[in-house]
Structures are given as structure tokens and as C-alpha cells.
Amino acid sequence: MEQRPELFSANALLRPVIQDTLLPTIAYIGGPAEIAYHAQTSIAYKRLLGRAPAILPRAGFTLVTPHVANLLKKYNVDVRDVFSGRQKLRPKMEAEVLPRELTERFEEGEKKLQGLLEGLRGPLAKLDRTLGGALDTSAEKMLYQFKSVRSKAARAEGFRTGVLDTHEREISSALLPENALQERSLSILPFLAANGIELLGQLDRNIRVGTGEHCILYL
């Protein structure tokens, strides 16, 4: 080590201690995984250096563009719902646009209509046997119109489902790209290009440094 120090290389746990010996560090700011990793080096710091830098959580933030904010408002959902995963986000979005009871009501209504028409068959036959054919014809036309309305409703629901799928993807890809926080895969440069350097001032005013609190900023 004294003659050829360039050949000496510390392992992962020893490297931070040597680094802070050569370049003393007052505080280290890191993400959750980095902070957890530093906790493993505390014994090495204590035995070899006698001190350790203060460990502070990195500022985390999520930027919400106006388009995404409008979608969140449209479906009455929050950024936290997105963070909670699809199993929470999708039902809340569906509750705003898709009438879940509609299919059940159509099925119930069709059964009631058939029962009502069939209930007339006996009294009409007693009145005039020839009215049975007229009843069948009328029932066929009424059920056809009823099913026609149901088909139109189904197409409308299918269209809404397609739109819902698109909007869900837009929200998730913007706020939780690749199923992770924006900071894991997105660069801030496009946001600065769209919103100007003032964005840094907005972040400075809204982020609570050292708290580990995740900031959500609507642009």
C-alpha cells in the first residue's frame, strides 16, 4: 500500500470510509436504497474513522403536466392512487364513467318484458284465439327494439372502455413510467424546456429538504 497505492482498491463497504477520510464529508444525501446501504457501513466508519457523515434523504418529486392533471380531475383520482397501483386506480376511474349496473338492468328488464307479454297470452286467448299470433308478432318487435337499445349501449360502453384504457395508460406512463417513480427514468430537461428555468424555483419553494417527503408539483 505504501509503495504501490494505485494497486490498492477498497471493497464496496470500505470505499465510503476511505473516501470520507480523503475528502471529509459533512452530510450524504441519498435515495432509500443508498441510505440503507450506508447503514451497513456504520461499523466500519466507527472502527476506522471514528465518525460518520450525517445521512439525509434525497428530495423526491413528481411533476404533473396540465394534460395529466385534467385526466386526474376528470376521473376524480389522485397521484397517490396511481402510486397505489392499477388495482386501486382502475376501479376508481371506472366508477366515474362506466355504469356497472347497466347490463344487469337490461337483463332484468328483458325478463320482465317477456314475463309481462307472456302473462297476457292466457287472457287474450280466452278473449280471442287469433290474438295469440298478434301477441307473438308484437312481442318479437318489442324485444327487438329493446335488444337494439341494449346493443347501442354496449357499443357506447365499449367505446368508453377503450378511451378509459388510453387515459389510464397516459396517466400511468406519465406519473409512474415503467412502474417506477419519474426520477428513475425521466430527465428533468424536457420539463425545463416546457416550463422554463422558473421550474427550479418552484421546486425549491415546495420541496422540504431533509424530510424524505415526496413532493407532488402541478405545473
Summary of the structure (lengths in Angstrom):
residues: 219
radius of gyration: 32.7
end to end distance: 54.1
largest distance: 119.0
contacts: 519
relative contact order: 0.12
helix: 67%
strand: 8%
